[in-house]
Amino acid sequence: MKHYTLGIDVGGTKTAYGLYDMKKKLIQRMEFPTDDTLGPEDFFTLIANKARAICADSKLSLKNLHGIGIGVPSFIDYDDGYIVKTSMLPLIKDFHAKDWLSKKLDGIPIVMDNDARTMGLAELIHGAGQDAYLMVFCPVSTGFSSQLFIEGEPFRGSNGWAGETGHMIATPGEGILCGCGNQGCYVSWASGGMIVKHIQNWIAAGEKTIMAEMAGGAGKISTLILNEAHDQGDPMAIKALDQMIYWLGVWFYNLYMTYNVDCFVLGGGLTKLGEKLLDPVRQRFDSFNHEDEEVEIKIAECGDDGGILGASELVHENILYTNNRWGGMNEI
């Protein structure tokens, strides 16, 4: 009997797998580092192998699954499951990932979407956005983006990659080249992945910091090290966090002016920096906002499982999407 769904959350640094039963209870979870050295065929073959392994570990077969939902940090065509590009995993591009995986997994139905939309689905159904008529989910981590939900439905745009607002250009031609192909996007100034590159450039230019020693080398600096160094009063760590706060505040205000949505749900790894990041970002937003409308910037409630939970929900959402679009029942 098909009583299970498998949710897979592909991130820039880790990939998580969650097996859910018919009551949407998590019964098995695995997590592995994401290998950014693999091309698309090897990358998704590894994902297929891990999917088989988690089923076998739970004494299930692929035939027990309604389907597999996958969130990827990519520009992706939702209908076709075609990945155009992935800024944080630049080798993952120009690939029919859904078809490839379905063949590798004995024809099991595969539903793929941008990872921010999958995490947003989890918050909309189970978390901080449950009562929201309009919601923008903003994952901030290795990269960041914003996904708009209207009356419970994700807005995907014409080609499936609406919401990649982290790659809007803030300073054309200035700053570090991002994986999106441009210099000066918001991600290039404020994401967890790119702020480390700024720190490494400052160190190379001769600026002093305790972060390189703490990490065991400049090449090993992470946002965790940044957070610890900030707590110790390291000037470069303070400078880096201030840069993130400034550009995230500008980004949030521009999102508000674009969407006119009063409920933003903030998730992703950078939320673990806590109020040293979040409260100043809210203050920066408020310094720009001269309207009377109160705007909430909430913290996601689904935690580290939001990505796999939302990916699992993709399977259920795809049934509704197919029914609404084409009419009739299309059981997967």
N, C-alpha and C positions, 0 to 999 in steps of 0.2 A: 504494500500500500504506500501511496505517495503522501507521507505525513510530515515531510521535512523540507526545509529550505537551507541553502548554504549561502551565507553572505561573506564576501571577500572585499577587504578594504586595502587597496594598493596605495601606499604613501611613498614619499620621497626617500624616507629612511627605513620604514618597516612595512611589512604586509601582514595583515591579520585575517584569520579565517574563523568564522563562527557558524556552528551547526545549530539550527533551531527546530523545535518540534512544532506540532500543529497549534499549540497554545502560545506560540512565540516565546517559548522558554529556551534560553541558551543551555545546550547540553554538552557542547564541546567547543573549546577554543584553542587555537594555536597562533603563534606569532613568530615571524622570522625577519631578519634584516632584508631589506630590498637591495638586490644586486643591480647597481646602475651600470655595470660593465656589459650586460647582456643585450644582444639585439632582440627585436620583438619575437621572433620564433622561439628562441631559447627561453626568453623571459616568460612567455605564456605557456610553453611546455612545462616549465617548472611549476607554474601555478596549477596546471592540470594535474601534475603528479601530486602536489600537496592536497588538492581537492580529493583525489582518490584516497590518499593516506588518511585524511581526517574521517572520511566515511568508514574506511576499514577499521580504524581505531575504535569507532563506535559500533562496530559489527553491523554496518549497513552497506548497501551497494548503491550505485548511482540510480538504480531503478526506484529507490525509496524517496528520491527527491522530486518535488514539484519543479524545481529549477534552481539555477544558481544566479544570484545577483552579484554584480561586481562594480565597485566604485573605483574609478581611475582618475588621477590628477591630470586629465588630458582635455584637449579640444576633441570632442567626440561626436560623431553623428549617431544620435540615439537610435533611430530606426534600423540602421545598418550595423551598428556596433563597430564603425570604422574610426580608428584613431588617426587624427590628422597630425597632431604633435603633442608633446608633453614637455613643458618647459623645464621641470625639475628632473626629468629622465629623458634627456634629449635623443637617446637612441630609439626610444619608443615612439615611432611615427610612421605615417603612411602604411597602416596595417589593418587588415580586416580581422580584428581580434576576436569578435564574436563567432564568426564562421570557423576560425582556426580552433578555438576552444571547443566548440560544439563537436567538431570532427574528432578531436582528441578525447572527448568525454562521451563517446558513443551516442551522439545526437541529443544529449540532455539539453533542454531549453536554457539559453544563456540570455540574461538581460544586463546590459552595461550602460552606465551613465557616468557623468562627472562625479568625482568623490564628494564635492561640496553639496551636490543635490542629494546624494544618498544620506549624508550626515544630516542635512536639513530635513529630509523625510522623517528620520528618527526623532528629531526634535519636534516636528509638527505633529506626529502621531503619539509620541510617548513622553516628550520633554517640555522645554520652556515655551514652545510655540503652540501648545494645544488649544488655546483660546483665541488665537490670532486670526483675524479675517485676512490680513495681509502680513507677511513676515519676510524679512530678509535674513538669511542665514549666512554668517561670515566666518569661515574657518581661517584662522591665522596660524600658520605653522611654518614648514619649510618654504611654502608659498602662501598666497591667500587670494580669495575671491569672494564674490557675493552672489547668492542665489535667491531669486525672488519667488515667493509662493503666493498665489492668488486664489482665495477660497479653497485652500487645501491642495491646489494643483501647482506643480513646478512649471515655471515659464522657461522654456528651452531655447526660444528664438528660432530663426529661420533654418539654421544649419546645426543646431544642437549645442552650441557653446555660448549661449547667453550667460552673462554673469562673470565673465573673466575680467572683472573690473580692476583687479590687481595689476593688470597689464595695460591699463590706461596710462598715457604718457603724462608725467608730471613735469619733467625737465628734459625736453627733447635734445638728444645728442649729448647729454651730460650724465656722468656717473658710470656705473659698472654695466657692461653688456649682460642682459638677462637671457635666459634660455628661450624667451619668447622671440628673440631676434632683435630687440630694441634696447637702446640705452635710455635710462631715465624714467622707466615705469615705476609705479608705486612699489611693486615687489622688489625691484632692484635696490630700493632705498630702505625698506623696512621689514622684509621677511626674515624669518629665522635662518634660512639658508644663505641669503645674501648679506645679512649684517655681519656674518662671520668673515666673508670676503672683504668687507670694508675694514674690519679689525686687522686682518692679515695685511692689507695694503698699508694701513697706518703703521703697523709694526715694521714692515719693509722700508717705510720712509723714515724710520728712526724714532718714532714715538715710543714712550715707555709704558709698560703695563705689566701686571703680575700674571696676566692670563696665560701667556705662553708657558711660563714656569709651572703654573697650576695644572695645565693640560698635558705637560710633557712635550711641548713643541707647538709652534704656531699652527701647524697643520692639523692639530688635534683639538683646537678650540671649538667649543659648542655653545649653544645658548645656555646650557646648564652651567658651564664655566663662567659665562657672562653674568649669569644671575648671582653666582657665589662671589665673583669679583666685585660686583656692584655692592653687595652687602658689606664688603670690606672697604668700600670707599675708593676703589680703583678709578682714577680719572678717565681712563679710556673706556672702561665699562659704563661709567656714567654718561660719557659722550655718546656711546653707541645706543644706549637705551633712550636717551633724549632724542636722538635722530629717529628712532623707531616711533616714539610717541608723537613727534611732530607730524610725520608723514601719515601715520595711521589716523590721527585726528583730522587731517586734511581730507584723507580718503573717505572717512565716515561722513564728513559733512557733505562732500560731493555726492555720495550715495543718497543721502537724505534729500538733497536738492533734485536729484534725478528721479527717485522713486516716490518721494513724499509718503514714506512708510514710517510709522511711529514705533515699530517693534523690530529691533535688531537683536538677533541671537548670535552671540560670539562663542565660537568653539575652537578646537585645535590646540596643538601643543604649546603655543605661546601663552595661552591662558594660565598655564602653570606658573608663569612669572608673577601671577597674583596682582594685588592692588598697586604694586610699584609700577606696573604697566597700565592696568585697566583704568584706575581712577584718574591718572593724568591724561589718558586718551579721552575719557569723558569730559574732563575739564577743557581740553583743547577743542573738542567738538562744541561745547557750550560757548566758548569764546567766539566762535564763528556764527552760532545760531542766534539770530535776533527775532525769531518768530515766537509766538505765544504757545504753540503746540508743544506739549511735553513728549520727548522722545526717549523711549526706553532702550538701553543697551544691556541686555540680559546675558548671563553666562549660561551656556549649554548645560543641560542636566543629565544627558545620557552618558557622559564620561568617555572613557577610553573605548567603550563598546559601541559608541554612536555610529561609527563607520560600518561595522559589520551588521549592526541591527538595521540601519538604513538600507544597506545593500540587500539584506534579506527581504525587506519591505518592497524593494524594487520588483521582486517576483510577483507580489500581490498587486502592486500598482500597475504592472504591465498588463495584467488581465483586465483591469478597469480601463486602461488606456486603449487597449485593442478593442474592447467592447464599445467604448464611446466613439472611437474613430471609424470603425468599420461596421458596427452593428452586430447584434447577435452574440452568441457565446463562442469563445475561442479558448477553451481550457488548455493550459500548458502543463 
